[in-house]
Amino acid sequence: MINTEAFDVSTCELKNVHSYLLSKNIAAIQVLPADGSAEPRLGMITQLPRGAELRFCGEGFNGRTVKVRWGDGYYFVFLQDLEEPKTFAAVS
């Protein structure tokens, strides 16, 4: 079941958001938030590059993902791809 609340990108504007610097390239799924005429949905699969600073924004669309911001975009990344997945499993 998909957590549709995870598509709300306004939570990334909060202060004191955790950051994480990638030590390797990882797969990410673009977040396409609802825009009034469309339901929120998953976008394209892409790679976030080594050295990218991710800002953790909350829960992902399922229990194996978290929502992050990188640059101007929002993405879901898999916990297993992060070096310290237990650290971020409870990010909200």
N, C-alpha and C positions, 0 to 999 in steps of 0.2 A: 504494500500500500504506500502510495506517495504522500509525503507530508507537504501539502500545498502551502502551508504557512512559511515554509522555507524559501519560497519565491519572493517574499517581502524583502527588498533590498534596503529599506530605510533603516534597519538595525545597524548597518555598517557606518552610519554617521555618528554613532555613540562614541563618547570619549572612553579612554582606557581599554580599547580593543586590543586583544593579544595579537602580536606579530610573529611571523616565522620566516626565516630566510632559507630558501630551498638550497640543498646541497647537491641536488641532481634534478634533471628534467622529470616532470611527472605529468600524467594524463589529467585532464580537467574537462568538465562538461559545462558549457556556457549556461548561465541562468538567463532566461528570457521572461521577465516579469509580466504580469497582466498589464494591459494598457487600456482598459475600458472596453475594447472591442474583442479582446482575445483572452482566453484562459492562460494562466502561467504555464510554461512548458520548458522542456529541456532543449537546449540548443546544440550546436556542433561540438564534437569532441575535438580538443586541441591539446597542445603541450604547453605547460608553463615552464619557462627556462630556469636552469640552474642559476642561482643568485637572485631570483625574483623574491621580493619581500611581500609576503601574503599577510593580509589583515583578516583575522578570523571574525566572522560575522554571526555565526550561529549554527544551528543544526542543519544537516543536509536534508535531501529529499527522502533518505532512508537512514537506518542505523549504521550504515557503513560509510557514510559521507559527511562532510562538513561544508559549510558555505564560506567562501573567502572572497576578498576583493583584491584584485591586482590591477594597478593602473586605473583605467576608467571602467573596467569590466568586473562582473561578478561570476563566480564559478563554483561548481561543486567539485571537491576533490575527495579521493578515497583515503580513508584513514590508514589503510595498509601501505600506502605510498609515502607516508610521512615517517620520518625516523623515530618519532616519539608519539605514536598514535594514542596511547593512553592519556597523554597530557591534554589532548584536544578532544577527546571523546565527550567530555562534559561541557564544552564551550557552548554558551547560549547567548 
